Amino acid sequence: AAPLIYLLFSLAMINIVLCVFNLIPIPPLDGSHVVGALLPPAWHWRWVQLERYGFLLIFALLWTGLLNIVLRPFVTGLLWILLS
């Protein structure tokens, strides 16, 4: 039973991390679409133009370790909510 519980917990953790990661407001992630919908039309066009640089920004955050600093509080909080 213990290996199954560990597997399920690991799969849930991966799902939570991917969920939080996808909500980061950096184009082309889904969080950027939420931000774009809240912007005025003139700003929305400029926001969409950032999409070509989004991958580079995400890679830079990953390379410097800042992505972990940004994601950790949200992942920990969501995990705490789900487990309590």
ROVO-937820 format. One record per residue: residue number from 1; residue in three letters; x, y, z of N, C-alpha, C, O in turn. Coordinates in pm, 1 decimal, always signed. Layout:
BEGIN
SITE  nr rest   n_east  n_north     n_up  ca_east ca_north    ca_up   c_east  c_north     c_up   o_east  o_north     o_up
SITE NUM  ALA        X        Y        Z        X        Y        Z        X        Y        Z        X        Y        Z
...
//
This chain:
BEGIN
SITE  nr rest   n_east  n_north     n_up  ca_east ca_north    ca_up   c_east  c_north     c_up   o_east  o_north     o_up
SITE   1  ALA    +82.2   -119.3     +0.0     +0.0     +0.0     +0.0    +86.5   +125.6     +0.0    +49.9   +226.0    -61.2
SITE   2  ALA   +200.8   +120.9    +68.0   +286.7   +239.1    +77.1   +339.6   +283.8    -59.4   +339.2   +403.8    -86.9
SITE   3  PRO   +385.3   +192.3   -146.3   +431.5   +238.7   -278.4   +319.9   +303.0   -361.0   +344.4   +398.2   -435.1
SITE   4  LEU   +198.3   +251.4   -348.6    +86.2   +309.1   -421.7    +55.7   +450.1   -371.0    +30.1   +540.6   -450.4
SITE   5  ILE    +58.4   +468.4   -240.4    +33.7   +600.8   -182.9   +141.9   +698.4   -227.8   +112.3   +812.7   -262.6
SITE   6  TYR   +266.8   +653.4   -227.2   +377.4   +737.7   -271.8   +360.7   +775.6   -418.9   +384.7   +890.3   -456.3
SITE   7  LEU   +320.3   +681.0   -501.4   +298.2   +707.8   -643.2   +186.7   +809.9   -662.5   +202.0   +904.5   -739.8
SITE   8  LEU    +75.4   +791.6   -593.3    -37.0   +884.1   -606.5     +0.0  +1023.8   -557.9    -38.2  +1123.4   -619.3
SITE   9  PHE    +74.5  +1031.1   -447.4   +118.6  +1160.7   -396.7   +212.7  +1228.1   -496.6   +202.6  +1348.5   -520.0
SITE  10  SER   +302.8  +1151.5   -554.7   +396.4  +1207.0   -653.3   +322.7  +1257.9   -777.0   +355.2  +1364.7   -828.9
SITE  11  LEU   +225.0  +1182.9   -823.7   +146.3  +1226.8   -939.3    +66.4  +1352.9   -907.2    +55.7  +1443.2   -990.1
SITE  12  ALA    +10.7  +1358.2   -786.9    -62.9  +1477.8   -745.4    +30.5  +1598.2   -736.9     -6.8  +1708.5   -776.6
SITE  13  MET   +149.4  +1578.0   -686.3   +246.4  +1686.5   -674.1   +287.1  +1739.1   -811.5   +297.4  +1860.2   -831.3
SITE  14  ILE   +310.1  +1649.2   -905.4   +344.1  +1691.2  -1041.5   +229.2  +1771.3  -1101.5   +252.0  +1872.7  -1167.5
SITE  15  ASN   +107.0  +1727.0  -1079.2    -10.2  +1796.3  -1131.4    -23.3  +1935.7  -1070.7    -57.0  +2030.5  -1141.6
SITE  16  ILE     +2.5  +1949.5   -942.0     -6.2  +2079.2   -875.0   +100.4  +2174.1   -929.0    +71.9  +2290.5   -956.8
SITE  17  VAL   +222.3  +2124.8   -943.7   +330.4  +2209.2   -995.8   +298.3  +2256.2  -1137.4   +318.6  +2373.2  -1169.7
SITE  18  LEU   +248.7  +2167.1  -1221.3   +213.3  +2205.6  -1358.2    +97.2  +2304.8  -1360.9    +94.6  +2395.4  -1444.2
SITE  19  CYS     +2.4  +2287.8  -1270.7   -110.7  +2380.1  -1261.5    -62.4  +2520.5  -1225.8    -98.7  +2617.7  -1292.0
SITE  20  VAL    +18.7  +2530.7  -1122.1    +69.3  +2661.0  -1078.9   +159.7  +2721.2  -1186.4   +151.8  +2840.8  -1214.4
SITE  21  PHE   +244.5  +2639.7  -1245.9   +334.0  +2687.6  -1351.4   +254.3  +2745.8  -1467.6   +290.8  +2850.5  -1521.1
SITE  22  ASN   +148.0  +2680.5  -1506.7    +67.4  +2725.3  -1620.0     -5.4  +2855.9  -1590.7    -44.3  +2926.7  -1683.6
SITE  23  LEU    -24.4  +2888.9  -1464.1    -94.0  +3012.4  -1428.3     -1.3  +3132.8  -1415.6    -47.6  +3242.8  -1385.5
SITE  24  ILE   +128.5  +3114.1  -1437.9   +221.1  +3227.2  -1435.5   +184.1  +3321.1  -1550.3   +164.3  +3276.1  -1663.1
SITE  25  PRO   +174.8  +3451.8  -1522.0   +131.8  +3544.9  -1627.8   +243.3  +3583.6  -1724.8   +273.7  +3701.6  -1741.7
SITE  26  ILE   +302.9  +3484.5  -1787.2   +404.5  +3507.3  -1889.7   +353.5  +3442.8  -2018.2   +324.2  +3323.2  -2020.7
SITE  27  PRO   +342.9  +3522.8  -2125.9   +301.7  +3461.4  -2252.0   +399.0  +3351.9  -2291.4   +519.1  +3374.6  -2276.6
SITE  28  PRO   +360.8  +3241.1  -2337.9   +232.5  +3193.4  -2387.8   +154.3  +3109.3  -2287.1    +63.3  +3036.6  -2327.0
SITE  29  LEU   +186.5  +3116.6  -2159.1   +115.3  +3036.9  -2058.9    -25.7  +3090.9  -2038.3    -55.0  +3204.5  -2075.6
SITE  30  ASP   -113.1  +3009.4  -1979.0   -253.7  +3047.2  -1963.1   -272.7  +3168.2  -1872.8   -367.7  +3244.3  -1891.0
SITE  31  GLY   -185.0  +3186.8  -1776.9   -195.8  +3303.2  -1689.2   -185.2  +3433.7  -1765.8   -243.8  +3534.2  -1725.5
SITE  32  SER   -111.7  +3433.5  -1874.8    -99.4  +3555.3  -1955.2   -229.9  +3587.9  -2026.4   -258.8  +3704.7  -2052.4
SITE  33  HIS   -308.9  +3486.3  -2058.1   -438.5  +3511.2  -2122.6   -535.1  +3577.9  -2025.2   -617.1  +3660.4  -2065.3
SITE  34  VAL   -525.6  +3542.5  -1899.0   -609.1  +3606.8  -1797.0   -570.2  +3753.7  -1784.8   -656.5  +3841.4  -1782.9
SITE  35  VAL   -439.9  +3780.2  -1776.5   -392.6  +3918.3  -1767.9   -431.8  +3995.2  -1893.5   -477.9  +4109.0  -1884.8
SITE  36  GLY   -413.9  +3934.0  -2009.5   -448.7  +3999.9  -2135.2   -595.9  +4036.2  -2144.0   -631.0  +4139.5  -2201.1
SITE  37  ALA   -681.4  +3953.1  -2088.4   -825.2  +3981.4  -2091.4   -861.1  +4099.8  -2002.5   -963.1  +4165.0  -2024.6
SITE  38  LEU   -778.9  +4128.0  -1903.0   -806.3  +4238.7  -1811.4   -747.0  +4371.2  -1858.9   -779.2  +4476.3  -1803.6
SITE  39  LEU   -662.4  +4367.4  -1958.9   -595.7  +4488.1  -2007.5   -682.0  +4563.1  -2108.0   -764.6  +4503.1  -2176.8
SITE  40  PRO   -662.6  +4695.6  -2116.4   -729.0  +4771.5  -2223.1   -678.4  +4724.6  -2359.6   -568.6  +4669.8  -2369.2
SITE  41  PRO   -757.2  +4745.6  -2465.0   -719.1  +4695.0  -2598.0   -579.9  +4738.3  -2644.8   -508.0  +4657.8  -2704.0
SITE  42  ALA   -540.6  +4862.1  -2620.0   -408.4  +4908.5  -2665.0   -297.2  +4833.8  -2592.7   -195.7  +4800.0  -2653.6
SITE  43  TRP   -314.7  +4808.4  -2466.9   -213.0  +4736.0  -2389.9   -216.1  +4588.0  -2422.3   -112.9  +4521.0  -2419.8
SITE  44  HIS   -335.0  +4536.8  -2453.0   -347.6  +4394.5  -2485.1   -262.3  +4358.9  -2606.7   -197.0  +4254.5  -2608.4
SITE  45  TRP   -262.6  +4444.2  -2707.2   -183.1  +4418.0  -2826.7    -35.1  +4409.3  -2791.3    +35.4  +4321.3  -2840.8
SITE  46  ARG    +12.3  +4499.7  -2706.3   +153.2  +4495.3  -2664.5   +181.5  +4371.3  -2581.3   +289.1  +4312.5  -2591.3
SITE  47  TRP    +86.1  +4332.2  -2500.3   +101.9  +4211.7  -2417.4   +116.7  +4088.0  -2505.7   +199.4  +4001.0  -2478.6
SITE  48  VAL    +36.7  +4081.0  -2610.3    +43.2  +3967.8  -2703.0   +178.7  +3965.8  -2774.7   +230.7  +3858.6  -2805.8
SITE  49  GLN   +234.9  +4081.7  -2800.7   +364.6  +4088.9  -2867.8   +476.6  +4029.2  -2782.8   +579.8  +3989.6  -2837.0
SITE  50  LEU   +458.6  +4022.0  -2651.9   +559.0  +3962.8  -2563.0   +567.9  +3811.6  -2577.4   +662.8  +3750.1  -2528.8
SITE  51  GLU   +470.1  +3751.4  -2643.7   +466.0  +3605.4  -2654.0   +591.2  +3548.7  -2720.3   +634.5  +3438.5  -2686.8
SITE  52  ARG   +648.2  +3621.4  -2811.7   +768.5  +3569.9  -2879.2   +889.0  +3563.0  -2786.3   +984.6  +3490.9  -2814.7
SITE  53  TYR   +885.9  +3637.3  -2675.3   +996.3  +3635.7  -2579.3   +964.3  +3553.8  -2455.0  +1050.2  +3537.0  -2368.4
SITE  54  GLY   +843.0  +3503.1  -2445.2   +799.7  +3431.1  -2325.8   +883.6  +3309.4  -2294.5   +919.5  +3286.0  -2179.1
SITE  55  PHE   +915.1  +3231.6  -2396.7   +994.7  +3111.2  -2373.2  +1132.0  +3146.8  -2317.7  +1182.8  +3079.1  -2228.3
SITE  56  LEU  +1191.8  +3253.0  -2370.7  +1322.6  +3296.1  -2320.7  +1314.2  +3340.4  -2175.2  +1403.6  +3311.2  -2095.7
SITE  57  LEU  +1207.7  +3410.1  -2140.6  +1189.9  +3454.3  -2002.3  +1169.7  +3335.5  -1909.0  +1226.8  +3331.4  -1800.0
SITE  58  ILE  +1089.6  +3239.8  -1951.1  +1068.1  +3119.8  -1869.6  +1198.5  +3043.0  -1853.4  +1229.8  +2995.7  -1744.2
SITE  59  PHE  +1274.0  +3030.4  -1960.8  +1402.4  +2960.7  -1953.8  +1498.9  +3033.4  -1860.6  +1570.8  +2969.2  -1784.1
SITE  60  ALA  +1501.2  +3166.7  -1866.2  +1588.4  +3244.3  -1777.4  +1547.9  +3225.2  -1631.7  +1634.1  +3211.3  -1544.9
SITE  61  LEU  +1418.1  +3224.3  -1604.2  +1371.1  +3200.2  -1467.3  +1409.5  +3061.0  -1419.7  +1447.1  +3042.3  -1304.0
SITE  62  LEU  +1400.2  +2965.3  -1507.9  +1437.8  +2828.2  -1473.8  +1588.4  +2817.4  -1451.1  +1632.4  +2753.0  -1355.8
SITE  63  TRP  +1666.1  +2879.0  -1536.8  +1812.1  +2871.1  -1530.2  +1866.4  +2937.5  -1403.0  +1960.1  +2886.3  -1341.8
SITE  64  THR  +1808.1  +3050.6  -1363.2  +1857.3  +3124.0  -1246.8  +1802.7  +3070.7  -1115.2  +1851.5  +3108.1  -1008.6
SITE  65  GLY  +1703.1  +2984.8  -1120.8  +1643.6  +2933.0   -998.5  +1530.8  +3019.5   -945.1  +1470.3  +2986.2   -843.3
SITE  66  LEU  +1501.5  +3130.5  -1012.6  +1393.6  +3217.8   -967.2  +1256.4  +3154.1   -984.7  +1162.6  +3186.9   -912.1
SITE  67  LEU  +1245.1  +3064.3  -1079.7  +1117.4  +2996.4  -1100.7  +1079.1  +2916.5   -976.7   +962.4  +2913.9   -937.8
SITE  68  ASN  +1175.8  +2852.2   -915.6  +1151.6  +2777.2   -792.8  +1108.2  +2871.0   -680.2  +1018.4  +2837.8   -602.8
SITE  69  ILE  +1171.5  +2987.2   -671.0  +1136.6  +3084.1   -567.0   +994.4  +3135.4   -587.5   +921.2  +3156.4   -490.8
SITE  70  VAL   +955.6  +3155.5   -712.3   +821.4  +3206.0   -743.0   +715.6  +3098.2   -720.2   +610.2  +3126.1   -663.0
SITE  71  LEU   +742.5  +2976.2   -764.1   +641.4  +2870.3   -758.9   +624.0  +2808.7   -620.5   +512.7  +2771.2   -583.7
SITE  72  ARG   +731.2  +2797.8   -543.7   +727.1  +2722.8   -418.2   +616.1  +2767.4   -322.1   +544.2  +2681.3   -271.4
SITE  73  PRO   +598.3  +2897.5   -294.2   +491.5  +2934.8   -200.2   +352.4  +2894.5   -248.6   +268.6  +2852.8   -168.7
SITE  74  PHE   +327.8  +2906.7   -377.7   +196.7  +2871.9   -431.1   +173.1  +2721.1   -429.8    +63.9  +2674.9   -396.8
SITE  75  VAL   +275.3  +2645.7   -465.4   +263.2  +2499.6   -464.1   +243.8  +2450.9   -321.2   +158.4  +2366.1   -295.5
SITE  76  THR   +322.4  +2503.8   -228.3   +310.6  +2463.7    -88.3   +173.4  +2500.4    -32.7   +111.2  +2420.5    +37.4
SITE  77  GLY   +126.3  +2619.9    -63.5     -5.2  +2662.5    -15.8   -117.5  +2577.6    -71.8   -208.5  +2538.4     +1.3
SITE  78  LEU   -112.1  +2549.1   -199.6   -215.3  +2465.6   -261.8   -212.1  +2324.1   -207.2   -316.8  +2263.7   -184.0
SITE  79  LEU    -92.7  +2271.2   -186.8    -79.8  +2137.5   -129.1   -134.3  +2134.7    +13.1   -200.5  +2038.7    +52.5
SITE  80  TRP   -106.7  +2239.5    +90.1   -156.8  +2247.4   +227.4   -309.7  +2251.5   +227.8   -373.7  +2185.8   +309.8
SITE  81  ILE   -367.7  +2328.8   +136.1   -514.2  +2337.7   +127.6   -574.2  +2202.5    +91.6   -674.3  +2161.3   +150.2
SITE  82  LEU   -514.2  +2133.8     -3.6   -568.5  +2005.4    -48.0   -553.4  +1895.4    +56.7   -637.2  +1805.6    +64.6
SITE  83  LEU   -448.2  +1901.7   +136.3   -424.8  +1796.0   +234.7   -490.4  +1822.2   +369.5   -494.5  +1732.8   +454.0
SITE  84  SER   -541.8  +1942.9   +391.4   -603.5  +1970.5   +522.0   -752.4  +1946.6   +521.9   -818.0  +1965.5   +624.4
//
